[in-house]
Amino acid sequence: MIAASDDERPGHPPLHLVELLERTGISRARFYQVFESKDALLGAVRTIGIGHLARELERGMQGEPPLAQIVRWVTGFLDQAAEPVRAGRHHFFVIDEFRLLAEEKGARLQARRNLTSALSRAISTGVALGDLPADTDVLKAEEAVCYITAYAFCEHIALRTPPTDEDKRYLAGFVLRGLGASAAGITSVLDDLSAR
């Protein structure tokens, strides 16, 4: 049921519950035993998509110093736009979550925390090690990185243009400058990014 509902995304006709039930062979009564509504089903799709993306991002950050971890989170998120099949499925729901984060409550807040926990740890470690200013507000820094990265991701999806290495380098540098990283630290991380 969740996999079938994954077809509901921008650029595709709305998926009606009747069609979904026909496609999956599940009865209406059985559907309502599991989900309160179609929105509840789509919420489950979002949760799975966000969990999948969070695991991918965290895996790419392992073993890196804090500034490099932040860059890996940003570029890893942006790389999702280069994979149209995957980006066209679960990750559109990630964009929906970012657009609705202003509510800052309940499931949406938890979804963002799941997605950004590794980023938040990297920022905190960067502050502790002196790579970022001591007066950095970790929560505000995390939110800023999220919104900037999500905006860039949305732009690439909307334009149907995969991000280039130069796009990723620019975004990573923009984020690190915004966080107050030193010029030497930024140069070192971006040089390493270019070398990979």
Backbone hydrogen bonds, N-H to C=O, Kabsch-Sander energy under -0.5 kcal/mol:
donor,donor_aa,acceptor,acceptor_aa,energy
5,S,1,M,-2.1
6,D,2,I,-0.8
6,D,3,A,-0.7
7,D,4,A,-1.3
8,E,5,S,-2.2
9,R,7,D,-1.1
12,H,9,R,-1.8
16,H,14,P,-0.7
20,L,16,H,-2.3
21,L,17,L,-2.7
22,E,18,V,-2.3
23,R,19,E,-2.7
24,T,20,L,-1.9
25,G,21,L,-1.9
26,I,21,L,-0.9
31,F,27,S,-2.4
32,Y,28,R,-2.2
33,Q,29,A,-0.8
33,Q,30,R,-0.6
34,V,30,R,-1.1
34,V,31,F,-1.0
35,F,31,F,-3.2
41,L,37,S,-1.5
42,L,38,K,-2.5
43,G,39,D,-2.1
44,A,40,A,-1.7
45,V,41,L,-1.9
46,R,42,L,-2.4
47,T,43,G,-2.4
48,I,44,A,-2.2
49,G,45,V,-2.6
50,I,46,R,-3.0
51,G,47,T,-2.3
52,H,48,I,-2.4
53,L,49,G,-2.4
54,A,50,I,-2.8
55,R,51,G,-2.0
56,E,52,H,-2.0
57,L,53,L,-2.6
58,E,54,A,-2.4
59,R,55,R,-2.2
60,G,56,E,-1.7
61,M,57,L,-0.8
61,M,58,E,-0.8
62,Q,58,E,-0.8
62,Q,59,R,-0.7
64,E,61,M,-1.7
69,Q,65,P,-2.3
70,I,66,P,-2.2
71,V,67,L,-2.2
72,R,68,A,-2.6
73,W,69,Q,-2.3
74,V,70,I,-2.4
75,T,71,V,-3.1
76,G,72,R,-2.4
77,F,73,W,-2.1
78,L,74,V,-2.3
79,D,75,T,-2.4
80,Q,76,G,-0.7
80,Q,77,F,-1.0
81,A,78,L,-1.6
82,A,79,D,-1.6
83,E,80,Q,-1.3
87,A,83,E,-3.7
88,G,84,P,-2.1
89,R,86,R,-1.3
91,H,86,R,-1.2
92,F,89,R,-1.4
93,F,89,R,-0.6
93,F,90,H,-1.4
94,V,90,H,-0.8
95,I,91,H,-1.4
96,D,92,F,-1.7
97,E,93,F,-2.0
98,F,94,V,-2.1
99,R,95,I,-2.2
100,L,96,D,-1.3
101,L,98,F,-1.0
103,E,100,L,-1.7
104,E,101,L,-1.5
108,R,105,K,-1.0
109,L,105,K,-1.3
110,Q,106,G,-2.0
111,A,107,A,-2.6
112,R,108,R,-2.3
113,R,109,L,-2.3
114,N,110,Q,-2.4
115,L,111,A,-2.1
116,T,112,R,-2.4
117,S,113,R,-1.0
120,S,116,T,-2.9
121,R,117,S,-2.0
122,A,118,A,-2.0
123,I,119,L,-2.4
124,S,120,S,-2.6
125,T,121,R,-2.6
126,G,122,A,-2.3
127,V,123,I,-2.1
128,A,124,S,-2.5
129,L,125,T,-2.3
130,G,127,V,-1.1
131,D,126,G,-2.1
132,L,126,G,-1.7
136,T,133,P,-1.6
138,V,136,T,-0.9
141,A,137,D,-2.8
142,E,138,V,-2.7
143,E,139,L,-2.4
144,A,140,K,-2.4
145,V,141,A,-2.4
146,C,142,E,-2.4
147,Y,143,E,-2.6
148,I,144,A,-2.4
149,T,145,V,-2.5
150,A,146,C,-2.9
151,Y,147,Y,-2.3
152,A,148,I,-2.2
153,F,149,T,-2.5
154,C,150,A,-2.7
155,E,151,Y,-2.3
156,H,152,A,-2.0
157,I,153,F,-2.4
158,A,154,C,-3.0
159,L,155,E,-2.3
160,R,156,H,-0.9
160,R,157,I,-0.5
161,T,156,H,-1.8
168,K,164,T,-2.2
169,R,165,D,-2.5
170,Y,166,E,-2.6
171,L,167,D,-2.6
172,A,168,K,-2.7
173,G,169,R,-2.5
174,F,170,Y,-2.6
175,V,171,L,-2.5
176,L,172,A,-2.5
177,R,173,G,-2.6
178,G,174,F,-2.2
179,L,175,V,-1.7
180,G,176,L,-0.6
180,G,177,R,-1.1
181,A,176,L,-2.3
182,S,131,D,-0.6
186,I,182,S,-2.6
187,T,183,A,-2.6
188,S,184,A,-2.3
189,V,185,G,-2.2
190,L,186,I,-2.8
191,D,187,T,-2.5
192,D,188,S,-1.9
193,L,189,V,-2.2
194,S,190,L,-2.3
195,A,191,D,-1.7
196,R,192,D,-0.8
196,R,193,L,-0.7
